[in-house]
Every structure is written in structure tokens, then in C-alpha cells.
Amino acid sequence: MSLATLEECPVSETFARRTAEVTERVREAWTGAVQPRFPAGVALVATGGFGRGELFPHSDVDLLFVVENDNQIPPMTGALSAFLQSLWDAGLRPSHAIQTVAYCVAGHEANRELTVSLLDRRLLAGDPAMFKWLDERFRAFVVKRGAVIAARLAHLVSARRAQYQNTIFHLEPNLKEAPGGLRDLQSVRWLRTLLRVDAANLSGPFEFLAEVRARLHALAGRDENRLTFEMQEQLGNPPASLMRDYFRHARAVDRELERALEIALAKEESLLGRFHEWRSRLSTADFTVSRERVLLRSSAANRGLELFEFVARHQLRLAADTVDRLRDAAFDTRWEDWKRFLQLPRASIGLHAMQESGALAAAIREWRQIECLVVRDFYHRYTVDEHTLAAIGALESIADPRLADLWTEIDRPELVRFALLLHDIGKGSGGEHAAESARIARGVLQRIGAPPKDAQAIEFLIARHLDLSGVMTSRDLSDAATAKLLAERVATVERLKQLTLITYADISAVNPQAMTPWRLEQLWRVYLLAHEELTRGLFAERIHPAASDGDAGRAEFLEGLPLRYLRTHLDLEIARHVELARQLESQAAAMEIEHERGVYRLTVLAQDRAGLFASVVGAIASFGLSIVKAEAFSNAHGIVADSFAFADPHRTLELNPSEVDRLRTVLRRVVEGQEDAARLLKGRPKPMAPPRSARLKPRVSLNNSASDSATLIEIVAEDRPGLLYDLARAIGQAKCNIEVVLIDTEAHRALDVFYVTRDGAKIEGDFADRLKSALLAACGA
């Protein structure tokens, strides 16, 4: 995509004009009243982007004062201060350093960034002889130490790229620092110069990236390098086309950088080299291993997936030459090839190699429709293809021992991996992507000759890959209808295990923070619920009379509680609740707060009254805490047992233990009616509004078929402090009883689910319409 319609002039002219303008201002400052106060023998040098004449509209102006010895530095202090102040007054952002020539050509480790900056040096003002001395000595230094400098630069580059997960496929990339960006492109130039090898032709990617970054600076009015969704809307029409072009250019830069890094590290002499030499013994008749890279001995090695099996089995990478040779290769794969490949413990390494070389799109032509595809939902961090590979990789590094054990119980891992490989292949089609992905997968599986039984299993997993996450966020896990629904959809324990792991992988690959401890616990709870339903049959509709327990206090407390209470609480929890209930004989409320697995849990027992649940919600929200789940139960004696799980996003309670006691005090006052929750919430600061393109219209739906005993109310709205309080208050004012509340958030979006009754029955007719209107009003609609 050309950016000609977005720019006022070519980027080369922008650079030339900006560099000339800043150079003139710097020289004016030097030759003005400041100049006489600088001692003789000082050279003012431009470095970095300013030095090479690629100065962006709002970038820093990198300056280096070069002297012969440290004794020249103290007399410069006054002149330097006035000089820099004049540049700031002129609207520039100078970044300066003072170094001796000897320091500039020293080879110690601390000099890495200075050495790199001097690769782009240009005399601005001052003593020409001093600059000539620096220039000559630095050239000799680079000739002598070029390979060492290149290796150090390679390590700097690798450390920076690791901060971005070593992938170019970020939905809101940093044009300067992220992999495939301008810093990588410049690193290619530097490494080629240091190693004295031919430079790659990256003029196209440079012009594209530089133009977009220049426009970002102009639009933001500052040094803005992050291509956010809002900026994409302003720069691209449509934004998806802009981003596909971005990823195409970023991939070209990324590949050239890999080549340059490969050469730089190959020249580095270290003990690691001996390890690489030992690893070369892995070479076969088809493949040669050199410094962790795989080279092809013949084009015949392109057959099937043998190369990528080799890469995955030994955890290697493809050499740049191999990537070139595979670029236009054909891959006629069969199911047996995929089956053998995807059974390997680190199959994701081989899949990444396939993606890098273009072999994945050659083997599965449908893959091209999700390459570099951006689905802009303000929640995913990566493109669809990168998300897919990250999901498969997530199965190879499961930290939770329960799910790790579950993965070892899967006897056909290739089915799970292949389902993940195609689970989003239908995105971008405009329809429901799970069904579309299953349809596309059917054709792929037929083409590669998958047996009907395997094909059916994979299609099922793809079509149902959203089911468990949907239940996690929109269904009451303690409702018998939910367990029945899960059992009906999953059908077998083996498929349940497969879907659980697919759900884990899919969520984990959304972004590094997506699989929170809370979501992990919810997923495991869904698994246990469905597993019990599948292995033990359905629960009885009612429990036996509580009096049969032999504990009068327990029987009295349990009397009248809904059946799901016993399904969601362990015996120890019930015993604790009974103890708390006994405290109500001498006080108006009993409560406890616990911290477990990154989530705080609050239990409140009190005599039920109108608005009690909403009041507790308001008190929690007033502390800036984020409620992730809430449950409300009431027994035959009018005692409510309300439980809340909430996160502490600002670590308020963690860093200030006394705040837990204050929270407990505020909660008690609210429950006892001595404090108004609405007043507490008025003191909370308003959150930053989401981007204009992220705003969403609230939706409220009532469903009487999802539960046997209550009306299911689903609400999707922009999240904000106090939203749950407003919703709960609206339900309370309608004289409805909240049985269960489920809370989940994605970015600025709140997904709230209420199970509600009125006079012990479901909500129907005109009253349901009025309640819906009240809830929409509470959302701010």
C-alpha cells in the first residue's frame, strides 16, 4: 500500500529539510555568544539519526562533544549550559555526551552504545582537526575490532527484541523499537558495515516505515512511535490494508536482520562455539547443522515435513540460505506427515520454521488468508497467524501442574495441535469464525487424506473451541443446567480434556497477561464440573433434608439454601460459614477476607435486606478493587451468605496491609446501614475513557431457557468503577433477587451475567422489558 495520499512530501525530503534546519540552528547556537566560552580543541559531532541525516520531526538531537583529555571538560560547563538552553529555547530536544577520543575508541563492554552511535558521525562545528583525529582512529578501530563490535551489537539487538517476545506480529507495534522496525533496519546497516559485507536492499521497507513514523510524529505532535489502533484509523483506509503492508515490510526487515545476526554471531569466538561444534554432529545426509542453524544438502530434502521434524526434534533454526531455498518450494504433505510431526514435544519450533520460510502457506494454502491478518478487538496483541502459533507453543510450557498433567493424559496430541493450527483459519471471512474454520478445516483434512475418525475429531474441536471460554464468562458454574449443557456438548471425557487444553492455549496466546490466575481457576472449575457430570451422571435435583447431617447448627444454616450451594462449597467452607452464622447471634454481620492465588475472597453473612448486595459491591469498588465473581445465597431464616472474589490491580491491599482492616471496617458499616455505598463511590477518580474506536453500545438480554429456576441476564458494556454497583442497585430497586453474578472484563469491556428471580420465579412479560430498560440506563445508555 502506498502512503502517497497520507504524506505532504517524500520522506527523503522531510529528512533533508529537517536535518538542514536543525543543523543550522545548532551551528547558530555554536557560533553565537556561546562560542567564545568553549575552550579550543573541542569538536561538536552529530551522531545517531541526526548524524546520518534521518532526523524525524520530534526525535532527539544526538550531540557528542569530543575533546582530547578530561581536563578540557570542566571549563566547558558554563558554555555547555548556555548552548543547550538555546537549543531547548529553539524547540529542539538535545541529547548530549562529552567524551575523549581515547574513550571513543576503547573496546570495553560499557562502550557498546557509544560505539554504535559513532558509526553515524558528522562534524557540525568546532575543531576540524579534533574530528579528523577521531574519524581516523575510529575507522581503524572498526577495521580491527569490527567482528567484536558486531557481536556486541547482536547481543544488544537480541535483548531489545526479547522485550517484544521476538515477534513482529504485534497489533499495535512500536515502529522504532519492535522487531521488524526501524531500529532493526538500522541494525542491519550497522552489522553489514562492521562485518564489511554487501548491504541488503531495504529501501522499500525503510521508505514505508520512515513515512509512517514521520506521519505519527506529525499527527501526535511529539516523539510518538506506537502505531495504535487510533493512529491506524487516521493513517490507513482501510486500516487492515495498512497493517498488512506494515507486516510485509517488517517481515523483510526481520529476515535480513536474522541473516546479519547469523553472520555476526558466527564470527564470535567463545566457549559456546565448542558446543555448536558438538551440535554439528547432528548433521545427516540431507541436513547440515552449523552454529544451531540447519542447511540443506540438496533440494530433495524439501520433501514432506522431514526438515521441520528435524528442526523441532533438535530445537534448531533454519539458516538464512535455507529460508531462501525454501521460499518457492512446493510441499505435498499427507496426514501421516502431519501426524508424525505434531506428535513431537516441541512441534511449535518446527511450525515457526515453516512460517518463516513460507512452507506453512505452501503446505496449507488456506493459511495465506490469515497471514498478517489483523482482527482489531482491542484485546488481542498479535496477528491471527502469530496468535495461532503462540497457542500451540503455549501447550509446550504449561506452568500449572494440573493442566500439565492433563496434557500428559492426551493420547493423540497431534489432534489438538492440528485443531489449534486451523482454529482461527476462518477469521476475516465476515461470518462466525468457529463454524467457518471448521468448514475450511474439512477441506484441508480431505485433501491431506486424514482418516474420517481423525478428521471428525479435529472438526469437532475447532467448531467447539469457544464453548468452554463462553461458559467461563457467561454461565453460572453452580447451576445444574450448566453442567448438563457442558456434558451434552462435550460428550466424552477425552474431548473434554482436549477442549480444556485448547481453551487454555487459545486464551494464553491472546496476550501475555490474558491467562490470569482467576481465569485459570475458572477454566479448571469448568473442567471439573463437566468431568464430574460425564463420569458420575447428573446431580439429584434436591438434597436430603439437612437435619440428617446430625449437626443441628449446620442443618439450620443449610435449610432453604439453593442446591448449588453444596456444589460450590467444600465441607470445610460450609463449616466456616456455619461458624460465621453463629456470630450473628451477637452481631449484625459476620465476615472474613482471605487472599488466595492472586485473588481476594470476601464472605459476608447478615440478615437480608433490600440493596444489601449492591451496598457491599459499592464498598469494594470504592477501594479501587475489581470484582471478578460474586455469589449471593439466602436461607429459610433470611440469612444471606454473599461471597465475592476481587482483584487488587493497584496492589493497594498488598502494599498497605492496614487497608485490609479499613476495608473490613467500611464493609461492616455498609452492611449494618451506617455508611452509604453511593457516597463512598463519589470519591473514586473517573477512569480514562477508552479510544473513540473502542467505544461500544451496551447490550442487555434476558434469557429464561438457560436456567431451570432463574432468568439469565447478560450485559455487555464499557467497564468502569461502580458499574456492577449501579446494575445491582437497579435490580434491587426492581425488587428482584440476585442469585448469582458472574463478572469478566476484556480491556474496557465488561461482561456481566446475573441470575435473577422475582418472588421465587423467573421474570417475564412487561416487567422484563422495564427491567431491561433500567439496566440499560444503569449502563449509561
C-alpha positions, -999 to +999 in steps of 0.1 A: +000+000+000+013+034-009+013+062+016+014+089-010-021+101-001-011+104+035+021+124+033+028+160+024+062+152+008+085+122+003+103+111+035+137+118+019+127+155+015+113+155+051+147+142+064+167+166+043+147+196+053+146+187+090+183+178+092+193+210+074+171+231+097+184+216+129+220+217+117+216+254+110+201+260+145+229+240+162+256+259+143+239+292+151+240+284+188+276+274+185+288+305+166+267+329+187+275+344+221+282+309+234+312+301+212+339+322+228+334+304+261+342+270+247+379+261+250+399+254+219+402+218+207+365+208+210+346+193+182+308+191+181+297+159+164+262+148+153+255+111+159+227+086+156+198+096+133+210+132+133+244+121+122+232+101+092+206+127+081+175+108+091+161+131+118+124+126+124+101+156+132+102+152+170+132+129+176+160+138+200+190+156+186+221+135+195+252+155+200+287+145+211+314+169+223+348+154+215+379+165+235+415+153+237+415+149+275+393+151+306+410+184+317+391+202+289+357+193+303+354+215+335+360+248+316+331+238+292+304+238+319+291+273+316+292+274+278+276+240+276+247+250+298+240+281+277+244+262+245+219+235+254+195+261+268+195+279+235+186+247+217+158+240+241+145+275+236+146+268+198+122+239+203+148+211+200+154+181+223+192+179+226+207+147+240+244+152+246+276+135+258+312+146+263+340+121+256+376+119+248+389+105+216+406+077+236+374+067+253+355+067+219+379+040+206+381+019+237+370-016+234+354-022+268+319-035+273+304-003+287+311+014+254+287-006+232+260+020+227+285+048+222+304+028+196+272+021+177+262+058+177+296+068+163+290+046+133+268+076+121+290+106+128+292+140+112+311+172+121+288+201+130+311+227+144+343+232+164+378+220+158+380+201+124+414+186+134+399+170+165+371+155+145+396+143+119+417+126+146+385+109+160+374+099+125+408+083+116+412+065+149+376+052+149+379+039+113+410+020+124+392+008+155+363-006+134+386-023+110+404-040+138+375-047+161+346-049+137+337-085+144+337-080+182+317-048+179+292-066+157+288-095+182+282-070+210+257-052+189+240-085+181+235-092+218+221-057+223+196-063+195+186-097+208+180-082+243+158-054+229+138-078+207+132-101+236+112-073+253+087-077+223+086-115+225+108-117+194+079-114+171+070-087+145+033-096+148+020-070+173-013-054+166-001-020+179+036-022+170+064+003+180+077+014+147+111+022+161+119-005+187+098-036+179+111-064+158+110-056+121+110-019+129+134+010+121+159+001+149+162-034+134+166-020+099+194+003+111+210-026+129+212-045+096+231-015+081+254-013+111+262-050+111+268-051+074+292-021+078+310-037+107+314-070+090+322-055+056+297-075+037+273-063+010+243-044+023+208-057+018+184-036-003+159-025+023+149+008+006+113-002+002+108-012+039+127+019+050+106+043+030+074+027+043+084+026+079+100+060+079+070+076+062+046+061+087+068+071+117+071+107+103+033+109+100+029+096+135+052+124+148+032+150+128-002+137+140+008+134+176+030+165+178+056+145+198+080+116+195+052+090+191+063+057+177+035+033+186+011+026+158-020+024+179-055+015+166-065+051+166-034+061+146-041+032+122-075+046+115-061+080+107-033+066+085-049+037+067-080+034+046-088+007+054-065+002+085-062-036+078-045-029+045-021-005+061-012-032+087-008-060+062+017-038+043+034-030+076+038-067+084+051-074+049+078-048+052+086-057+089+090-093+078+115-083+052+135-064+078+132-092+103+146-117+078+175-095+068+183-089+104+184-126+111+209-130+083+231-103+097+229-116+133+237-151+120+269-137+104+278-116+134+274-144+159+292-169+137+323-148+140+321-145+178+347-166+195+336-182+227+333-214+246+298-216+232+315-223+198+326-257+211+290-265+219+280-255+184+308-277+170+294-306+190+259-299+178+272-301+142+274-339+147+236-339+143+241-334+106+226-361+083+227-370+046+200-343+040+208-316+065+239-299+078+239-282+113+262-253+117+260-230+148+225-240+156+213-234+120+201-260+096+214-260+060+201-282+031+225-305+014+201-309-016+168-297-028+154-333-024+154-326+014+123-303+008+100-333+006+073-337+032+079-323+066+111-341+074+131-308+076+107-293+101+106-325+121+144-323+123+142-287+134+116-294+161+133-326+174+166-309+179+153-274+186+173-257+159+167-228+134+168-225+097+199-209+082+192-178+060+203-198+029+178-225+038+150-200+041+159-186+006+159-221-009+125-229+006+109-197-005+093-211-036+094-248-028+063-270-030+052-292-001+030-321-009+021-332+026-001-361+038-018-367+071+008-392+082+034-364+077+015-341+100+007-368+125+043-377+130+055-341+131+028-328+155+035-357+179+069-341+187+072-324+221+084-291+206+065-291+174+059-254+176+096-248+168+091-266+135+059-247+128+076-214+133+103-225+109+076-234+084+060-199+088+094-182+085+102-200+052+068-198+037+064-236+038+033-234+060+014-215+034+028-238+007+016-269+026-018-255+036-028-229+010-057-216+032-031-203+057-025-173+034-058-158+043-047-153+079-011-143+073-005-109+089-043-107+094-053-081+120-086-086+139-089-053+158-107-062+190-085-042+215-078-073+234-055-095+212-019-084+209-009-104+178-020-111+143-041-142+137-013-163+123+011-154+152-016-160+177-022-194+163+015-204+166+017-189+201-013-210+211+005-242+200+036-231+218+016-224+250+010-262+253+047-268+255+053-246+285+023-251+308+032-239+343+001-251+361+007-287+373-030-297+369-031-287+332+004-301+326-008-334+340-038-332+318-016-327+287+003-359+295-030-377+295-038-368+259-030-399+238-034-381+205-016-347+209-015-343+171-053-339+170-051-310+195-022-293+177-038-296+143-071-283+156-053-253+171-034-248+138-067-243+120-089-230+148-089-194+135-084-201+098-119-188+092-113-153+107-117-124+084-144-141+064-171-119+079-190-149+094-189-168+127-153-178+127-155-211+146-180-226+121-162-212+092-129-225+105-144-260+108-157-258+073-123-248+059-106-275+080-129-301+065-115-294+031-079-293+043-083-327+061-099-343+030-070-330+008-043-344+030-060-377+034-069-377+071-089-407+082-126-399+088-123-405+126-094-382+130-110-356+107-142-357+126-124-352+159-104-322+146-136-306+131-154-310+164-126-294+184-124-264+160-162-260+159-164-261+197-132-243+207-150-214+221-175-234+242-156-236+275-144-200+275-180-190+268-193-210+298-165-194+319-177-159+313-214-162+308-229-191+327-233-200+364-210-229+371-230-239+401-263-243+381-272-278+372-283-266+337-247-255+330-233-289+339-259-306+317-251-282+288-214-289+291-219-327+291-242-326+261-218-305+241-186-323+250-200-359+251-168-377+261-141-372+288-113-373+261-129-345+242-133-325+274-096-328+281-088-317+246-111-287+247-098-277+281-063-276+268-073-258+236-091-232+257-060-228+278-038-224+248-062-200+230-065-176+259-028-178+268-019-167+232-042-136+233-016-116+251+010-124+279-014-113+306-046-129+293-044-161+313-048-146+347-048-168+379-085-161+381-092-173+345-070-204+351-091-213+382-123-207+363-112-230+334-102-257+359-135-254+376-153-258+343-132-289+336-140-304+370-177-296+366-180-312+332-158-341+342-180-349+372-211-346+351-197-370+325-183-396+349-208-396+377-240-387+360-263-358+368-267-345+403-300-351+421-325-323+417-327-319+455-306-327+485-318-347+515-331-328+545-302-310+562-313-324+596-299-358+585-264-344+589-266-348+627-254-312+633-283-290+643-264-258+636-254-269+602-289-282+594-304-249+605-280-229+583-285-251+553-322-250+555-336-232+525-303-227+507-303-235+470-289-268+459-260-253+441-246-240+474-234-275+482-219-279+447-198-247+450-185-251+486-163-277+502-173-291+536-146-270+553-161-239+537-196-248+548-183-254+583-167-220+584-200-204+571-218-222+599-194-207+624-199-172+609-236-177+611-234-183+648-217-149+652-250-133+640-265-142+674-244-113+689-237-090+660-254-077+629-228-091+604-200-116+602-173-116+575-138-128+566-113-118+539-088-142+525-060-139+499-055-169+476-039-174+442-038-137+434-074-131+443-090-118+475-121-136+487-147-119+509-175-138+527-204-118+543-232-132+564-260-110+575-298-107+578-310-100+543-324-065+534-331-046+502-300-034+485-275-053+507-257-069+478-254-037+459-241-019+490-213-045+495-204-042+458-202-004+462-179-006+492-155-029+474-154-007+443-148+024+464-113+009+472-104+006+435-108-032+437-120-052+407-147-078+414-143-109+392-171-130+407-199-127+432-225-151+446-255-145+468-274-172+487-302-168+512-316-195+536-350-200+550-342-178+580-334-148+559-297-150+564-276-142+532-243-158+525-227-135+500-192-142+486-170-121+464-138-126+446-119-095+437-085-085+423-063-057+436-050-042+403-031-013+420-018-036+448-034-013+474-041-041+499-008-059+492+014-028+498-007-014+526-018-043+549-036-018+572-060-012+543-074-047+547-086-037+582-100-004+569-118-023+541-133-047+567-145-017+588-161+000+558-178-032+548-192-037+583-205-002+584-221-006+550-237-039+559-251-025+591-265+005+573-242+030+590-225+040+557-239+048+522-221+030+494-232+057+469-213+083+489-182+062+490-182+058+453-183+095+447-147+098+459-134+074+433-115+090+403-130+086+369-112+062+347-095+072+314-120+069+286-113+042+260-103+053+225-131+065+203-129+034+182-132+012+212-165+027+225-193+002+224-230+004+228-243-015+259-263-046+253-288-063+277-305-096+271-329-117+292-330-155+288-354-178+305-342-210+289-306-210+302-316-220+338-343-241+353-351-217+381-340-182+372-338-156+344-303-152+329-295-115+323-264-109+302-249-074+300-221-062+278-210-026+284-179-004+288-163-012+321-160+015+348-157+017+386-191+013+401-208-003+371-216-035+390-230-014+419-253+005+395-265-027+379-271-044+412-289-014+426-312-013+395-321-049+400-327-044+437-349-014+431-370-036+408-375-059+438-357-088+422-334-112+439-299-117+426-290-154+429-256-154+412-234-128+395-206-136+371-181-109+362-154-108+334-136-080+317-117-077+285-098-044+280-126-017+285-154-042+281-174-056+310-192-089+306-217-092+335-241-121+339-269-121+366-292-150+375-323-132+389-357-142+403-387-122+414-409-137+441-391-170+436-399-172+399-385-162+365-390-127+351-414-124+322-437-101+303-438-063+306-418-064+338-389-080+319-390-051+294-390-025+322-361-042+340-341-043+307-347-005+303-335+001+338-303-019+333-295+000+300-300+032+319-276+020+346-250+013+318-253+049+307-272+042+276 
